[in-house]
């Protein structure tokens, strides 16, 4: 079973790798959907969310926020 921090770390690895590979924000979001994740814009900033569980996983680092 993954701990919360371990799960967040693995998700952020995917998010950051896919951001490097994508040529646009739109493509990045599309690529993340293939992994079951989404980027949600909230009042507190951008959040990585699980599409399968319907819950927030973690916030995005400032350098990934446009």
C-alpha positions in Angstrom: 0.0 0.0 0.0 1.3 3.4 -0.9 1.6 6.1 1.7 0.2 9.5 0.9 3.6 11.1 0.3 4.8 8.2 -1.8 1.7 8.4 -3.9 2.0 12.1 -4.4 5.7 11.7 -5.3 4.9 9.1 -8.0 2.0 11.2 -9.4 4.3 14.3 -9.5 6.9 12.3 -11.4 4.3 11.5 -14.0 3.0 15.0 -14.1 6.4 16.6 -14.5 7.6 14.0 -17.1 4.5 14.5 -19.2 4.8 18.3 -19.0 8.4 18.1 -20.4 7.1 15.9 -23.3 4.0 18.0 -24.2 4.3 20.9 -26.5 1.3 22.7 -25.0 -0.8 23.0 -21.9 -3.7 21.3 -23.7 -1.6 18.4 -24.8 -0.2 18.0 -21.3 -3.8 17.8 -19.8 -4.7 15.3 -22.5 -1.7 13.1 -21.8 -2.5 13.1 -18.1 -6.0 12.0 -18.7 -4.5 8.8 -20.2 -3.1 8.1 -16.8 -6.3 8.9 -15.0 -5.3 12.4 -13.8 -6.6 15.9 -14.4 -5.5 19.4 -13.6 -8.1 21.4 -11.9 -8.0 25.2 -11.5 -9.2 26.3 -8.0 -9.1 29.5 -6.0 -6.0 28.1 -4.2 -4.2 27.3 -7.5 -3.9 24.3 -9.8 -4.5 20.9 -8.3 -3.7 17.4 -9.6 -6.9 15.2 -9.2 -7.7 11.6 -9.8 -10.3 11.0 -12.4 -11.0 7.5 -11.1 -11.4 8.4 -7.4 -12.7 11.9 -7.9 -10.4 13.4 -5.3 -7.6 15.9 -5.2 -4.1 14.4 -4.9 -1.8 17.4 -4.5 -1.1 21.0 -5.6 1.1 21.8 -8.6 4.5 23.4 -7.9 4.7 27.1 -8.9 7.0 26.4 -11.9 4.2 24.3 -13.5 1.5 26.9 -13.0 0.8 29.3 -15.9 
